[in-house]
Amino acid sequence: MNKLILLCAILFVALHMEAQSISKSEVPDAVISRVKALYPDVNKIEWEGIDGMYEASFDIKKVETSLLISWDGTLVHTETEIEASAVPANIMDYITKHHPTSGISEASRIIDLTSKVTYEIEADDIEYVFDAYGVILSQELDEDDTDDKH
């Protein structure tokens, strides 16, 4: 149980840390090797440093995908963009009830190293993280959208 709590805390922090773009030369070989092992055909990768970890972002068949990987090559989580139609019904019900005029502007499925699935949903500049059962794990104003408006 303690491991699960620690893992959830790490995932929460990892999802909400400020990222900094970095060049491939700043990424450890173990991280690059892990990405190549998982996605050998991906060539155009954007790298970010996030609190001692590395995020590799790329498109696969026009689907935005990102991997969060620790310095030693351990895959922490995979985040994949999804269509609103792929959002579980219980989460969609919540969004429809609380954001009836706007709906979902972005959605992604996140799978962590224990295969736990969460969903990151954006509606009306609010970013929600739901567990697979539709329970809200966090919600916050999407800073990226706020910064774009100033």
N, C-alpha and C positions, 0 to 999 in steps of 0.2 A: 504494500500500500504506500509506503514511504517513497519507493522508487517512482510510482505513478504520480504522486504529488510533485516530486522533484522534476520529473519529465514534463508535466503540465506547466510548471513554473518556468522551466527553460524554454519551452515552446512559446509561452506567452511573451516572455522577454524578447525572444528571438524575433517574433512577429512585429514587435513594436519598437525595436531599436532603430536609430537613425542609421541609414546606410551611407557609405561613401564609395563612390566609383573608384576602382583601382585598375591598374593595367595587369595583363596576364603575367608579366614578369614578377609581380608582387604576390602571386598565388603559389602556395607550396605545391611541389610535384605530386604529393599524395592526393591533393584535392583535384588537380587536373586529371590525374590518372583515374580517379573515381568517376568523374564526369564522362571521360572517354570510354570507360568500361560499361557504363550504363547507357550512354547515347553515342555510339561510335560514329554516327553519320553527321552529328551536329558540328558545324565549323564556326559559325558566327555566334560567339558567346560574349555577353556583357557581364563583367565581374564587379562585385561590390564587397567591401569589407563590412561586416556587421559584428561588432563587439567580439573580436577574436575569431569569428567564423567567416565563411566565404559563401556568397550567393552567386550562382551561375544562372543567368537568365537567357533564354533562347526560345525560338519558335519551332514547333514540330507540326508540320502540315497546317500552318497558320494558327496554331493554338499556343498561346503564351504559357511557358513552363519555367519554373525556377526550382533550383535545388539549394538547400541550405546544408553546408558541409563543414564539419569541424576541421581544424588544422591538420589532423592526422588522417583525413579521408573518410571519416564516419559520416554517413548520410543521416542528417538530423530530420529533415522532412522534404517532401516533394509537394510543390504547389502547382496546380494545373487550372487554367482558366476554364470555366464551364459556361454553357448557355443557361439563361434563367429557367428554361424548361427542364434542365437537369437538377435543379435545386429540389431537395426533398419537400414533399407537400406540407409537412408541419412547419417548416421554415418559411415556405412561400405564404402560408396562411398568416403568419406573424407579419411579414412584410406587407402583404395586401391590407391587413387591418390597420397597421401603423403608418403606412405610406401609400394611401389609396390612389393618389394622383400621379405619383412618380414611378413607383415600382423599383425594380433592381436595375442599377446602372452598371455594376460589375459583380461577378461571382467567381469564386474559385474553391476547389476542393483541395484540402491539405491532408496528406498522409504522413504521419510521423514514423520514427524508427520502430515503434511497437505496433504499427499498422492501425493506429487510432486515426479515425477520420474526423476532421472538423471542416466547417464551411466558413469562408470569409465572404461576407455580403456587404455591398455598399448600396445605400439608398438615401437620397437627400443629404449627401455629404456626411452621412454617419456610417462608420465602418463597424459592422457586427462580426463577432466570431461565435458560431453556434457549434454545439457538439452534434453528433450524428442523430441524436434524439430530438433536436430542436431547442435545446436549452441554451440560453444566451450565456456565453462564457465571458464576453467583454463587449463593450461598445464604446466608441469614442468618435469625436469629430475627426473627419479625415483631413489631416493637416496639409496633405499635398494639394487638395482642392482649395483649401483656405488660402494657402500661399499663392496659388495661381491667380486668385481674384484681387490680390493687392499689388 
